[in-house]
Structures are given as structure tokens and as C-alpha cells.
Amino acid sequence: MDAGFTAEQDEIRRTLRELLRKRCGPGELRAAVDSPAGHDPALWTALAERLGLPGLALPEAYGGVGCSATELVLACEETGRALAPSPLLATAVLAGPLILALGTGAQRAELLPRIASGSLTAALAVPGTSLATALALTGENGGDWAGGGRAGGVQARRAGDGWRLYGQADQVLDGHSAGLLVVAAHAGGFARSRTLLFLVPGDADGLMRVRQTALDATRPQARIQLRDVKAELLGGDEETGVLAPLATVGDTAAAVLAGEAVGAADQALARTVEYVRQREQFGRAIGSFQAVQHRLADVYVQVQAARSAAYYAAWATANGERVAGLALAQALEALRSAAAEAIQLHGGIGFTWEHEAHLYFKRASGDELLFGPMHRLRAHAADAAQLFEVKEVTV
């Protein structure tokens, strides 16, 4: 493993940080999350046109940049630093790679260039609260999470030469504004029970989408209701397994989320350090008190350890290793600690709705609810590595 970054990787980070500093300050952030889309379309266009961010990890044959997951993680460290609300995670990290992995030649040729250009946003719709399960982050992703039996989830049935979907999916990231939905549905009934993925246009008849009130407003979520909606099978072959590709996408998503969390934690820590240097109590800056210094030093160590884990996860994911779940758990823990200390050390102002500190704490809590919790991320990694396997010993 080469721990150094290339000139191209450094340039991606520098350019993105400058752009977000100009276009995604505190005022712009609040205006974006309060808008109907939940993000700034002009900023999304700039990210796509200037940096090619939606297609960063897509092949050049489909209009992408052709980079690896490493560059995507480094870019998302910067978007996490600014808490930039955008369809990047839903489009480029979750939906796009699934279309690339499972789509037919025609589906890839039609959809991926539009995703790479930023003109088409997409979202992965998973029933209930099963996103972490579907992505195999907290356990194996087999089972009936897509809607087992006759009730719950999303059901798929044959209708002539096509498919029809019926059911509901909650907590769909950017699902209210996405131009395309990749919907996980249960098909085959009891005899041939299986999970399949389907493509549903955002304007399909019978599709109802409602933006939900989310704990983390910078990560918009929607409830998707499908009432006999016409859908296209992703890949065209219902015998193609989707669980392994979902797990692969989940590993990349964990690395990206770890990078985001590290960027957010680093920024929360930096703003707290700046504040304690200015805030005075008993005639001196509170940052000069040893107790405050110790608390921030502990957070600094956590953030640096999480950064190392996230960078290793980025490299490992690009090389086919699956360790990103551990990096995500460590990064979320660092972000929660950094955000909690930010609230505490900002005093009374840190508890107000108007202050930014609560946004970082909500990002940590919201991501843990969506993709964790941390102890299950670690437990699944331990099970996969067989750390606690009991072996029979013959005496």
C-alpha cells in the first residue's frame, strides 16, 4: 500500500474544498436543506461539470472519469467537511454502481452517461429500515428483507412481458427528487422466493413520493409508495443474483461514508478549537485550561485514527478487500465525539438551533441509524473474520 496521494488526488481535494467553501457556507447550507429538492441544484451542476463528481468512479466508456473508490472517498471527505447536501451518495455510490454491475448493455448505455454528467440522479429504494441489511453492513443480506410473504416491503409480479411493483419503501435517500429509482422487490412467492432489482422512472404512473422529516436534514429521505407501478428488471435476467453486488456496493458505501464522517469530524474539531481560543472566562481563553486541552486532544487522536482507517478502507476497497465496515464504525464514533465536544465547549450557544454544532451531531446520529449501529458493524466484521469462532478440539 502506498500511503501517499497522487497529484491528481490532491488536486481533486483542493479544487473541491475551494468550491464548497465558496458555494456551501452555513447560509447556503440551510437554504439548500429547506428547499423542495433538499439540495442546491446549481451546486450539483457545478460539481458535475467542473469536477465530474457523479461519474468519478464510472468507466470512461460511459462518460465517467474512470477513477477508483479511493478518489471517491477523498472527494466525499471534502463534501462531509462541509456537510454538503447533494444526491452524490444516492446516485454515484449506491444506484450507479448497481446499474454498472447488473445492467444490460442497453441499460448501461442509456443511464450511466446521464448519471456521469449529472443530468440524471438516482436512488436505491429498499423496503422498511433495511438499508444496512441490504448492503450487508451489519450482517449477511440474505433473507426476506425486500418483502417476504404476502405483506410488507415491495412485491413484484409478472405482467405480460414486464413487471409490476406494489408496496412501500421508507428512508429512501434523495428518493423524493431522484429521476430514477432502483427498487429492491420480492418476487417468486413462496415457491421461488428471491430479491430482484427494478428500474422505475421518477415520473412513473402509480408512484407516490413524499419527503420525510429526517433527523439529519442534510441527508434528505423520502417514503416511496408503489401502486401497481410498471417496472423494468435491472439486468433483464431474473436468475441473476443481486445479493453479492449489493454487498460489494455496501462495502464501497461504507468506505465513502467513513471518509465523509472523517471530514465532518475534522471540521467540527477545527471550529471548536477556533472557538475556545477566542472565548474568555475568568479573564483568559478557555482553550488555555488544561481540562479543555485534554478533551480536545482526545478528539484529535480519534479523528486521526479514523482518518487512517478510512484511507486504508479506500485503498482496500479499490483492491477487493472488505474492511470498510470497521472503518465506518471508527469514523462515526470519532464524529460523534467531535460533535458532542463541540456542543459542550461552545456552551449555551452550542445547544441552539441556529448553531452549526448540532448539524454535525445529527449527521453522526443519522448515519448510525441508517448504516449501523456501530456495535453491529463491528460484530459483523468480527464474524466475517471468524475472530470468535469456537473450534472443536479433540482430546
N, C-alpha and C positions, 0 to 999 in steps of 0.2 A: 504493500500500500504506500502510495506517495502522498505524504501529508500536506504538500504544498499545492497551491492553486495556480492554474494557468493564467496567462494574461487575459485570455478571453473570459474566464470565470470571474476574475477581478473586475473586468470592465462591465460585465452584466450586473454585478452587485453595485458598483459605483453609480452607473447610469440609473439604475432602478431606485437607489436611495435618493439621488438628487431629484428625480421626477416626483417621487412620493413626498419629499419634503416640501416641494412647491405646490403640489396638487392635492395633498391629503393631510392637511393640518387639522387641528381639533375642530375648527368651524366647518370645514369641508366634510369631515368625517360625520359629524352629527347631521348635517344636511343630507348626506347620502343615505344614511340608515333610516331617515324619516321619509324618504321619497318612496313612491309606489314600487319602484324596482328594487329598493334596498341597497342600491349601489349607484355610483355616478357613471352613466353610460359614456360620457365624454372621456373620463379617465380610463375606462375599459378599452375604448378605441385607441387611446394613446398607448396603452400597454401592448395592444396587439400590433399597431402599426410601427411604433418606434422600436420595440424590443422583441416582437414576435412571441410574446409570453404564452398565449394559448397553444401555440404549436412548438414550444421549446423542445419537448421530448417526443414529438411526432417525426416520422421519417420525412426526408426531403422530397421523396416521391409524392407525398400528399400535401406539399406546401409547407411542411414543418421545417424546423431548424436542424433537426437531427441530433440533438444533444441527448445526454443520458439523464437518468434520475438525479445525478449529482447536481447538475446545473439547475434543475427544477427545485431541489431542496435549497440551494443557495439563494435562488430568487425569492422563494417563499419565506426565507429568513427575513428578507427586507420587507415583504408585504406584512409579515407578522409584526415586525417592529412598529409599523405604522397602524396596525390593526385595519389595514385597507379592506373595506368590503368590496368584493368582486366575485364574479362567477368562476374564478380560476380553479378553485378546489373541485367544485362540482363538474366543471367542463373538462379541464385538462388533466385532472388527477383521477377522477372516478369514471366518468362516462366515456371520454375519448379513448383511453386505453382498452376498454372493453370492446368498443367498436373495432379498434385496430386488431385485437386478439381474436375476436369471434366473427366479425362481419364478413359477408361475402365480398367478392371483388367489387361488385356494383355498389354495395352499401358503403364500403370504404371510399371508393372513388367519388361518391356523391356527397358524403357527410364530412369526411376528415379535412378536405381543403377548406371548407366553410368554417369548421371548428378552428383550424390553424390560423385563419385570417381574422377570427374574432367576430365574424358576421353571424355565426350560429353558436348559441350557448346550449348546453345540455345538462341534464341532471339524472342521477341514479335514484329511482324510486323503489324503496324497499319497504314492505309492509310493517306496520306497527313500529316498535322501537328496536328493530333487529339489524340496524346498520352494522354495528360492531360484529354481530354474529355472521352476517352475510359476507363480510370482508375477512372472516377468520382471524380477528384480532384477539378475541377473548376465549376462543375455543374452536373446535372444528365446525365448519359451516355446512355440514350435512343436516338432515332433519327436515321438518316441515315448516320452517320459519317463513317461507313465502306464502303460506296459507294452506295448511293441512286440512284434510277432511272436507266437510261441506260448509264450514263457516270460518270467517276470519281471513285476513290477508287479501290477496288478489288471486282470483281463479281465471284460468284460461281454458277456452273450449274451441274446438274446431268449428268453422262456419264456412262450408264450401271449400274454396281454395285458400282461405285466410283464417284468421283467428279473431276471437272476440274476448275482451277482458272485462271482468266485473269485480269490484272490490275497492279497497281503500288503502292508501299508504300515508303514514304520518311522518313528520320530521324529514321531509324531502328537502335537502339543501338547495336553495335557489329554485325550487320547483315551481314557484308562482310566476317566474319570469322566463324560464328556460324555453327555448324554441323547440327543443326535442327532449323527450323523456325516454330513458332506458328503464323499463319496468320489469321487476322480478315478479313472476307469477307462478302459481302452482298448476300443473297440468297432469292429465292422465288418470285422475280419480284415485281410487284405492288400488286398482289393478296395476297401473304403471305410474305410480306416484313419482314426480320429479319436478325440479325447478327449471324454468326456462326464462330467457330474457327477451323482451319485445321492444320494438321501436314504436313510439306514439308521438305524432306531431303535437306541438303545444296548442294548436287550434282544432284538434280532433273533435268531432261531434260526440257528445256524451261525456266529455272530460270536464270536470269541475276542479278548480284550483283556488285555494284560499290561503293567503299568507297568515301564518300563525304568530302569536306573540311569543317570542323566544327569550330565554334568559340572556343570551348574548345577541344583542341587536345587530352586531357587525357580521353575524353569520345567519342570514335570513333562512327561515324554514317555511314549508307550506304543507297543507293537507291536500292530498290528491284523491279525488273520487272518480272512479271509472264505472260508467253505467252502460254496459254493452258497447264498449268502445272498440272500433276496428284497429287492429294492430298488426305489425309486420314482425315475424320471427327474426331475431338477430342471428345471422348465420345461415338461416334457411334450412337447417337440418336439426330436427328436434332430438336426434340422438346424440348431438354434440354436448359434452359435459360442460357446465358453466361454473362448477364449484372451484376447480383449480384456477381458472382465470380470475375469478373473484378474489381468491386468496392471494394471488400474485399482485393484483391491483391493491388489495388491502395492505400488503407489505410496503409498496411504494407510497401509499397514502400515509402510513404510519411514519415513514421517514420524512415526508413533506410536512406533516403536522408537527413532528418533533422540531424541524427547522423553524417553522412558524412560531412555536412556543418559545424557542430559544431567543429569537429576535424580539418577541414581546417581553420576555423576562429581562433581557438586556436593557431594553428601553425603559421599562418600569424602574429598574435599579438605577439607571443613569439619571432619571428625573428625580428620584428620591435623593440621590447623592447631591445633586444640584440644589435641592430644596434645603437640606439640612446644613448646607454651607451658608445659606442666607438667613434662615430662621434663627432668631436670637431668643434666648431665655436666660434669666439671671445674668444679663449683661454679656453673654457670649453665644457664639453659634452653637446650636445643639449638636452639630456634627463634630464638635470638639470633645463631647462627652464620650468616655471610653465605652460605656454600655451601648451607645448608638453605633459606634465604630465596630464593635464586636458583632452586633446583629447584621450590619451591612456586609461585613467581611464573610460571615457565614453564607449570606445570599450570593455573594460574588463567587465563592467556591462552588456552590451548587450550580450557578449559571455556567461557569467554565467547564465543569464536569459534564453538564447536559450538552453543551456545545460540542465537546469531544465525542460524546456518544452519538449525537445527531450527524456529525460529519462522517463518523465511521459507518453509521447506518446508511448514509447516502452512497458511500463507496461500496458497501457490501451489497446493497440492493442492486446497484448497477452491475455487480458481478455475480448475481444469482444467489446470494446468501440471504437468509431470512432472520434478521436480528432486530428489525426496526421496532417491534413491539416494546422491547426493553428500553430502547432509546426514547420512545414516545412517553413511557411511564416516567422516566427520569426527567424529561423536559417538562412535562405537565406538573410534576412536583416542584421543579425549580420555578416555574411561572407562578404557581400558587403561592409559594413562599415569597417571591419578589413582590407580587401584587399585595399580599397581606401586609408585608412590612411597609409598602408604600402607603397603604391606607392608615396604618398605625402611626407612622412617623410624620405624615402630613397633618396629624392631629384632627381637629374638628372639621377642617375643610376637606380632608380626605374622605369623610363619610357622606359628603353632599353629592346630590345627583349631578351637579354641574361639573364636578372634578373628574379628571380622566382616570384616576387611580381605579375607580370601580369598574371601568371598561376592561382593564387588564384582568381583574379578579373574575369578572363574568366570563371572559374568554377562557380562562383556566377551568372554571367550573362547568361551563357549557361544553367544552371539548371532552372533559372527563365523562360527562353524562352521555355524550354521543358516541365516543370511541373507547370508553373504558368500562369500569373504573380501573384505577392504576393497579390495584392488587390482582385483578383478573388478567390484566395484560401481562403482569409478571408471572402469574401462575401458569398461564398458557405457554409462555416461553420456557418455563421450567419443565412442564410436561413434554413439550416438543423435544427438549434436550435430554429428557429422561433423568433429570437430576435426582428425583426422589423415587425412582423405580426400585421396587423390592425384588431382589433376585433370590431365587430358591437355592439354598446351599445344601448339598448332600454331605452328610457326615459319615 
